[in-house]
């Protein structure tokens, strides 16, 4: 019995010390690399394949909208309150969530498109190519119609200018 235990112990020692050079060792199984990689802080729609289109006005009641040179702070404050009460469930200013980050939205979309998306998300998702691409990009998470009137939607649009 002693001889068997000694043989097993010696065999285990030889196997654990290994006879192979580490460089020659090949691992066909799972491998984990713990090297730190840099992660992009912010991903834009353009990075994801959704085109930037400032000419598209979208589908809905807003055919023309021009912003004044200065931001209407009173309207923006009302828009911020409305945004915080209904939009923050899916949108943040600088971070993707269920929906896209909204900072710089007017560098990617026309004011009319934004207003039509706020007022008519159902129609936009059915007919607008950009809205369809965003729907696909955000895992088919639809934007719900919040039933805002044009005044409230315009206030939210003004607030988005401040981001």
VOPAGU-2260 file (C-alpha; in pm, 1 decimal, decimal comma):
REM VOPAGU-2260
SITE   aa  ch    i         X         Y         Z
SITE  UNK   A    0       0,0       0,0       0,0
SITE  UNK   A    1     288,8     233,2      82,7
SITE  UNK   A    2     442,1     174,4    -258,8
SITE  UNK   A    3     115,8     269,1    -432,8
SITE  UNK   A    4      86,7     594,2    -234,3
SITE  UNK   A    5     451,6     682,6    -305,7
SITE  UNK   A    6     400,8     610,3    -678,4
SITE  UNK   A    7      85,0     825,3    -690,0
SITE  UNK   A    8     260,3    1108,6    -503,1
SITE  UNK   A    9     562,4    1098,7    -736,2
SITE  UNK   A   10     337,6    1083,2   -1042,4
SITE  UNK   A   11     138,4    1383,6    -919,9
SITE  UNK   A   12     458,3    1575,3    -852,6
SITE  UNK   A   13     590,5    1505,9   -1202,1
SITE  UNK   A   14     263,0    1610,3   -1364,0
SITE  UNK   A   15     234,4    1930,9   -1159,2
SITE  UNK   A   16     589,3    2035,9   -1236,5
SITE  UNK   A   17     518,4    1967,5   -1599,6
SITE  UNK   A   18     759,4    1855,5   -1860,6
SITE  UNK   A   19     647,9    2100,4   -2128,8
SITE  UNK   A   20     782,5    2446,0   -2189,5
SITE  UNK   A   21     506,4    2703,5   -2123,7
SITE  UNK   A   22     566,5    2858,3   -2468,0
SITE  UNK   A   23     485,4    2531,2   -2641,5
SITE  UNK   A   24     168,2    2474,4   -2440,1
SITE  UNK   A   25    -147,1    2498,5   -2648,8
SITE  UNK   A   26    -483,7    2566,6   -2491,1
SITE  UNK   A   27    -787,3    2484,8   -2701,7
SITE  UNK   A   28   -1035,3    2562,8   -2423,9
SITE  UNK   A   29   -1163,9    2879,8   -2264,3
SITE  UNK   A   30    -914,1    3161,7   -2226,1
SITE  UNK   A   31    -962,8    3477,8   -2025,7
SITE  UNK   A   32    -766,6    3792,9   -2094,9
SITE  UNK   A   33    -766,0    4039,7   -1808,4
SITE  UNK   A   34    -591,5    4318,7   -1996,3
SITE  UNK   A   35    -765,4    4650,1   -1944,8
SITE  UNK   A   36    -915,4    4797,2   -2258,3
SITE  UNK   A   37   -1040,0    5148,8   -2307,8
SITE  UNK   A   38   -1410,5    5183,8   -2347,9
SITE  UNK   A   39   -1572,5    5466,6   -2540,0
SITE  UNK   A   40   -1758,9    5690,1   -2299,4
SITE  UNK   A   41   -2024,4    5792,8   -2546,2
SITE  UNK   A   42   -2155,2    5619,0   -2853,8
SITE  UNK   A   43   -2332,2    5831,3   -3108,1
SITE  UNK   A   44   -2597,4    5721,7   -3352,1
SITE  UNK   A   45   -2353,9    5779,0   -3638,1
SITE  UNK   A   46   -2120,9    5519,3   -3481,8
SITE  UNK   A   47   -2405,9    5270,3   -3490,4
SITE  UNK   A   48   -2495,2    5312,4   -3857,2
SITE  UNK   A   49   -2793,5    5546,6   -3818,7
SITE  UNK   A   50   -2736,0    5826,6   -4067,7
SITE  UNK   A   51   -2722,9    6194,0   -3977,7
SITE  UNK   A   52   -2991,6    6372,1   -4178,2
SITE  UNK   A   53   -3072,6    6737,7   -4121,0
SITE  UNK   A   54   -3299,7    6761,9   -4427,4
SITE  UNK   A   55   -3551,1    6498,1   -4317,3
SITE  UNK   A   56   -3849,8    6669,4   -4153,8
SITE  UNK   A   57   -4021,0    6346,0   -4052,4
SITE  UNK   A   58   -4385,5    6247,2   -4066,2
SITE  UNK   A   59   -4636,7    6447,9   -3870,3
SITE  UNK   A   60   -4797,3    6786,2   -3818,5
SITE  UNK   A   61   -4477,9    6997,9   -3807,0
SITE  UNK   A   62   -4377,4    7109,7   -4154,9
SITE  UNK   A   63   -4158,0    7404,6   -4060,5
SITE  UNK   A   64   -3985,4    7515,9   -3741,6
SITE  UNK   A   65   -3712,0    7769,6   -3694,5
SITE  UNK   A   66   -3543,4    7838,5   -3364,7
SITE  UNK   A   67   -3466,6    8193,4   -3259,2
SITE  UNK   A   68   -3105,9    8300,2   -3224,6
SITE  UNK   A   69   -3133,6    8292,0   -2845,4
SITE  UNK   A   70   -3278,7    8019,5   -2629,2
SITE  UNK   A   71   -3612,1    8109,0   -2469,5
SITE  UNK   A   72   -3516,1    8032,6   -2108,4
SITE  UNK   A   73   -3873,5    8036,5   -1979,2
SITE  UNK   A   74   -3987,1    7790,8   -2245,8
SITE  UNK   A   75   -3674,4    7576,0   -2191,6
SITE  UNK   A   76   -3747,3    7560,3   -1817,0
SITE  UNK   A   77   -4101,1    7438,4   -1888,3
SITE  UNK   A   78   -3955,9    7188,5   -2136,3
SITE  UNK   A   79   -3703,9    7065,7   -1880,7
SITE  UNK   A   80   -3982,0    6998,9   -1630,1
SITE  UNK   A   81   -4181,5    6807,6   -1892,0
SITE  UNK   A   82   -3868,2    6619,2   -2006,3
SITE  UNK   A   83   -3783,2    6520,0   -1648,7
SITE  UNK   A   84   -4134,6    6394,6   -1586,2
SITE  UNK   A   85   -4183,9    6180,6   -1898,4
SITE  UNK   A   86   -3867,2    6142,9   -2106,9
SITE  UNK   A   87   -3600,8    6042,3   -1854,6
SITE  UNK   A   88   -3743,2    5692,7   -1828,3
SITE  UNK   A   89   -3581,6    5623,6   -2167,4
SITE  UNK   A   90   -3349,6    5916,4   -2247,2
SITE  UNK   A   91   -3052,3    6084,8   -2084,9
SITE  UNK   A   92   -2859,6    6381,4   -2214,3
SITE  UNK   A   93   -2520,4    6219,0   -2266,0
SITE  UNK   A   94   -2578,8    5846,8   -2231,4
SITE  UNK   A   95   -2761,3    5587,0   -2438,3
SITE  UNK   A   96   -3037,7    5412,5   -2250,4
SITE  UNK   A   97   -3352,6    5257,3   -2386,8
SITE  UNK   A   98   -3344,6    5545,2   -2635,4
SITE  UNK   A   99   -3065,6    5761,8   -2775,0
SITE  UNK   A  100   -2871,7    6027,6   -2586,0
SITE  UNK   A  101   -3024,5    6363,7   -2671,5
SITE  UNK   A  102   -2730,0    6600,9   -2629,6
SITE  UNK   A  103   -2652,7    6745,6   -2971,2
SITE  UNK   A  104   -2968,9    6603,2   -3127,3
SITE  UNK   A  105   -2996,4    6908,6   -3355,3
SITE  UNK   A  106   -2656,9    6823,4   -3501,8
SITE  UNK   A  107   -2813,3    6496,1   -3623,5
SITE  UNK   A  108   -3181,7    6580,0   -3680,2
SITE  UNK   A  109   -3386,0    6874,8   -3798,3
SITE  UNK   A  110   -3607,0    7058,5   -3545,6
SITE  UNK   A  111   -3912,5    6945,3   -3743,2
SITE  UNK   A  112   -3802,3    6581,2   -3722,3
SITE  UNK   A  113   -3757,2    6607,0   -3344,1
SITE  UNK   A  114   -4097,0    6771,2   -3297,2
SITE  UNK   A  115   -4267,4    6513,2   -3521,0
SITE  UNK   A  116   -4100,9    6230,8   -3327,4
SITE  UNK   A  117   -4231,3    6378,6   -3001,5
SITE  UNK   A  118   -4582,7    6440,7   -3136,6
SITE  UNK   A  119   -4624,0    6145,7   -3374,9
SITE  UNK   A  120   -4394,8    5857,9   -3274,9
SITE  UNK   A  121   -4632,2    5592,3   -3411,7
SITE  UNK   A  122   -4644,1    5746,2   -3759,2
SITE  UNK   A  123   -4271,4    5814,8   -3756,3
SITE  UNK   A  124   -4188,0    5453,9   -3664,9
SITE  UNK   A  125   -4410,5    5327,1   -3945,7
SITE  UNK   A  126   -4300,7    5564,0   -4223,9
SITE  UNK   A  127   -3976,6    5750,0   -4146,9
SITE  UNK   A  128   -3652,4    5572,0   -4247,4
SITE  UNK   A  129   -3445,8    5732,7   -3968,7
SITE  UNK   A  130   -3704,6    5641,1   -3702,6
SITE  UNK   A  131   -3709,3    5284,6   -3839,2
SITE  UNK   A  132   -3327,5    5266,5   -3821,3
SITE  UNK   A  133   -3333,7    5395,5   -3463,3
SITE  UNK   A  134   -3600,7    5140,8   -3372,4
SITE  UNK   A  135   -3377,1    4864,2   -3503,5
SITE  UNK   A  136   -3070,2    5012,8   -3332,1
SITE  UNK   A  137   -3247,8    5025,5   -2996,4
SITE  UNK   A  138   -3371,8    4664,1   -3003,0
SITE  UNK   A  139   -3724,1    4748,2   -3117,8
SITE  UNK   A  140   -3793,7    4959,0   -2809,8
SITE  UNK   A  141   -4068,7    5182,6   -2940,6
SITE  UNK   A  142   -4109,6    5541,8   -2835,6
SITE  UNK   A  143   -4448,7    5571,8   -2674,6
SITE  UNK   A  144   -4684,6    5851,7   -2764,0
SITE  UNK   A  145   -4699,5    6078,9   -2458,9
SITE  UNK   A  146   -4993,7    6271,2   -2610,7
SITE  UNK   A  147   -4823,1    6607,0   -2572,4
SITE  UNK   A  148   -4975,8    6910,0   -2735,2
SITE  UNK   A  149   -4764,7    7121,8   -2971,7
SITE  UNK   A  150   -4691,3    7379,4   -2701,4
SITE  UNK   A  151   -4547,4    7119,3   -2462,9
SITE  UNK   A  152   -4353,2    6949,5   -2742,9
SITE  UNK   A  153   -4210,5    7285,7   -2848,5
SITE  UNK   A  154   -4100,7    7349,4   -2488,6
SITE  UNK   A  155   -3923,0    7011,0   -2478,6
SITE  UNK   A  156   -3760,3    7091,1   -2813,0
SITE  UNK   A  157   -3637,5    7423,2   -2672,4
SITE  UNK   A  158   -3497,6    7245,7   -2365,8
SITE  UNK   A  159   -3308,1    7003,0   -2591,3
SITE  UNK   A  160   -3125,8    7305,0   -2735,6
SITE  UNK   A  161   -2972,6    7365,9   -2390,0
SITE  UNK   A  162   -2813,6    7020,6   -2360,9
